[in-house]
Amino acid sequence: MSKSLGNVIDPIYLVNKYGSDAIRYSLIKDIPFGQDGDFSEKLLVERINNELANDLGNLVSRTSAMIEQYFKGTLLKGIVDREIKNELDLKKINNYMDNLELHHAITEIWSFIRAVNKYINDKQPWEIAKRDKKELRDILYTITDSLRIISILISPFLPNTSEKINAQFSFE
């Protein structure tokens, strides 16, 4: 962007149209901290649709819907499946954050979000619901606990979204 070239984008317009979390996410994801980078509204919309809505939004929505459908909105504590925990590399994320490589930190967090979505697809809780309520509870508890961790990890980048997830699942 350059005032002399006349290709500036009004940040107030973008925030009013897309929300501050989406703008913050897109800028941090696409432009390494302290460096120049490219920005386009088209890429912003793609990030919103593909990552924020499809990856994270659908994960939250699916999880909430299954808890409501199978447990009337109240999920008791279960056993966390260690398989999904192995998909999360907190050390790597912390290292990226310490080195102000925020774009890499977001990429690593999103890798975990995608792993949790894959976990749902692989475990097929809708099928398990037909035969084993305890196993279903453990699967949904694993997913919900993963969402709790995701909410913490995204809070510097998506503070409003993090708060909404916390409220929706009663995370403290």
C-alpha positions as semicolon CSV with decimal commas, in nm:
position;residue;x (nm);y (nm);z (nm)
1;M;0,000;0,000;0,000
2;S;0,121;0,343;-0,082
3;K;-0,047;0,680;-0,052
4;S;0,144;0,805;-0,357
5;L;0,016;0,513;-0,565
6;G;-0,334;0,560;-0,426
7;N;-0,379;0,195;-0,334
8;V;-0,446;0,234;0,036
9;I;-0,720;0,042;0,211
10;D;-0,926;0,202;0,484
11;P;-0,883;-0,015;0,797
12;I;-1,203;0,125;0,953
13;Y;-1,399;0,014;0,646
14;L;-1,248;-0,336;0,671
15;V;-1,316;-0,369;1,044
16;N;-1,674;-0,248;1,000
17;K;-1,730;-0,493;0,714
18;Y;-1,542;-0,802;0,841
19;G;-1,473;-0,750;1,211
20;S;-1,151;-0,684;1,396
21;D;-1,067;-1,051;1,459
22;A;-1,078;-1,138;1,089
23;I;-0,861;-0,839;0,997
24;R;-0,612;-0,911;1,274
25;Y;-0,596;-1,280;1,179
26;S;-0,545;-1,213;0,810
27;L;-0,276;-0,949;0,862
28;I;-0,082;-1,161;1,110
29;K;-0,116;-1,474;0,897
30;D;-0,011;-1,310;0,572
31;I;0,246;-1,052;0,675
32;P;0,544;-1,156;0,889
33;F;0,580;-0,930;1,193
34;G;0,787;-0,622;1,118
35;Q;0,811;-0,693;0,746
36;D;0,640;-0,586;0,428
37;G;0,371;-0,806;0,285
38;D;0,082;-0,829;0,045
39;F;-0,279;-0,771;0,143
40;S;-0,594;-0,797;-0,061
41;E;-0,958;-0,801;0,031
42;K;-0,999;-1,111;-0,186
43;L;-0,741;-1,301;0,020
44;L;-0,905;-1,174;0,339
45;V;-1,241;-1,314;0,229
46;E;-1,075;-1,648;0,141
47;R;-0,915;-1,663;0,489
48;I;-1,249;-1,583;0,652
49;N;-1,433;-1,849;0,453
50;N;-1,173;-2,125;0,451
51;E;-1,001;-2,093;0,786
52;L;-1,217;-1,895;1,025
53;A;-1,557;-2,023;0,911
54;N;-1,481;-2,370;0,772
55;D;-1,198;-2,488;0,996
56;L;-1,264;-2,317;1,329
57;G;-1,630;-2,220;1,295
58;N;-1,742;-2,564;1,183
59;L;-1,537;-2,729;1,459
60;V;-1,710;-2,518;1,722
61;S;-2,052;-2,562;1,564
62;R;-2,024;-2,939;1,515
63;T;-1,899;-2,993;1,867
64;S;-2,171;-2,782;2,023
65;A;-2,440;-2,952;1,813
66;M;-2,324;-3,301;1,909
67;I;-2,311;-3,214;2,280
68;E;-2,662;-3,076;2,254
69;Q;-2,794;-3,368;2,052
70;Y;-2,637;-3,653;2,247
71;F;-2,603;-3,507;2,597
72;K;-2,872;-3,237;2,609
73;G;-2,607;-2,966;2,626
74;T;-2,423;-3,095;2,933
75;L;-2,110;-3,300;2,883
76;L;-1,963;-3,469;3,189
77;K;-1,589;-3,505;3,225
78;G;-1,442;-3,788;3,025
79;I;-1,103;-3,930;2,939
80;V;-0,893;-3,728;2,694
81;D;-0,763;-3,930;2,401
82;R;-0,385;-3,883;2,394
83;E;-0,388;-3,941;2,017
84;I;-0,509;-3,586;1,955
85;K;-0,274;-3,432;2,212
86;N;0,019;-3,565;2,009
87;E;-0,096;-3,341;1,724
88;L;-0,026;-3,029;1,930
89;D;0,329;-2,896;1,949
90;L;0,315;-2,629;2,220
91;K;0,693;-2,604;2,231
92;K;0,701;-2,509;1,864
93;I;0,420;-2,254;1,908
94;N;0,593;-2,099;2,211
95;N;0,918;-2,079;2,016
96;Y;0,744;-1,902;1,729
97;M;0,578;-1,660;1,970
98;D;0,907;-1,590;2,151
99;N;1,073;-1,515;1,817
100;L;0,779;-1,299;1,701
101;E;0,713;-1,537;1,415
102;L;0,342;-1,493;1,467
103;H;0,249;-1,610;1,119
104;H;0,419;-1,944;1,189
105;A;0,248;-1,970;1,529
106;I;-0,093;-1,925;1,365
107;T;-0,007;-2,185;1,103
108;E;0,087;-2,433;1,376
109;I;-0,233;-2,361;1,572
110;W;-0,436;-2,412;1,256
111;S;-0,261;-2,741;1,199
112;F;-0,400;-2,852;1,534
113;I;-0,749;-2,722;1,448
114;R;-0,741;-2,928;1,129
115;A;-0,619;-3,230;1,325
116;V;-0,916;-3,201;1,561
117;N;-1,152;-3,180;1,263
118;K;-0,984;-3,490;1,119
119;Y;-1,021;-3,661;1,458
120;I;-1,397;-3,601;1,441
121;N;-1,416;-3,740;1,088
122;D;-1,204;-4,043;1,180
123;K;-1,386;-4,123;1,506
124;Q;-1,734;-4,063;1,361
125;P;-1,906;-3,984;1,691
126;W;-2,246;-3,998;1,519
127;E;-2,186;-4,370;1,459
128;I;-2,051;-4,436;1,807
129;A;-2,361;-4,265;1,951
130;K;-2,562;-4,564;1,827
131;R;-2,370;-4,814;2,038
132;D;-2,152;-4,671;2,318
133;K;-2,245;-4,362;2,520
134;K;-1,926;-4,372;2,732
135;E;-1,697;-4,384;2,429
136;L;-1,900;-4,103;2,274
137;R;-1,861;-3,896;2,591
138;D;-1,483;-3,949;2,587
139;I;-1,458;-3,849;2,221
140;L;-1,666;-3,535;2,270
141;Y;-1,475;-3,453;2,587
142;T;-1,148;-3,487;2,393
143;I;-1,280;-3,253;2,125
144;T;-1,412;-3,005;2,381
145;D;-1,084;-3,007;2,573
146;S;-0,904;-2,946;2,243
147;L;-1,134;-2,648;2,182
148;R;-1,046;-2,515;2,526
149;I;-0,678;-2,528;2,435
150;I;-0,745;-2,378;2,092
151;S;-0,935;-2,094;2,256
152;I;-0,633;-2,015;2,473
153;L;-0,392;-2,036;2,181
154;I;-0,596;-1,811;1,950
155;S;-0,671;-1,548;2,213
156;P;-0,380;-1,317;2,113
157;F;-0,490;-1,331;1,749
158;L;-0,867;-1,368;1,775
159;P;-0,963;-1,229;2,118
160;N;-1,333;-1,184;2,042
161;T;-1,362;-1,529;1,888
162;S;-1,178;-1,679;2,184
163;E;-1,421;-1,514;2,425
164;K;-1,720;-1,644;2,227
165;I;-1,583;-1,999;2,237
166;N;-1,519;-1,966;2,610
167;A;-1,874;-1,846;2,668
168;Q;-2,032;-2,108;2,444
169;F;-1,860;-2,396;2,624
170;S;-1,842;-2,234;2,970
171;F;-1,462;-2,242;2,973
172;E;-1,304;-2,038;3,253
